[in-house]
């Protein structure tokens, strides 16, 4: 029983460490990126509270969500990140990015 309790604490601890590391996980979006700018505009029409602070230092919730979407789509993706988030394929990415930005529904 003692071993199971220790294993549970280790598992929980690793979960917290992984969540804390997620803040530094994504590449910075290049300045002037049109896809990212479009994503910010899209998020302003779809979500409320986008200007609120996210868990990511120096980023609003909209900026964190769009940074996540930009990083989570394939390198050769050229479409709208916002519209992608609404597709069947993009819904999983959207959930990940909503969590990353702390933008719960």
Phi, psi and omega in degrees: 000319180299320178297317180296322179295316178297318180298322179295316179296321178296316180298315179296317179299319178294325177297316178294320180295320179295317179296320180293324181288336183301332180301326183260007190285325189268146175290149176288136178286133179300140179304137177080008181295121184294323180297316180294315179300318178296322179297318179298319178295317179299313183298328179294334179270343186253336185234157172252150176082021183293339180272355178289153180294140175263175175291349182271119185304127176083005181236141170284172178297320179296317180296318179294318180297314181292325176297317178296312180299318180298319182281331185275344178276156181300151182306323184271007180290126183242357185275194179282124179295321179296313179294324176300322181298339182266353181278165177302317181291328184272349183298322178294317177297318179302315179300315179301315184286327175296319176295316181301319181274355185059046182248074182286154178264000000 
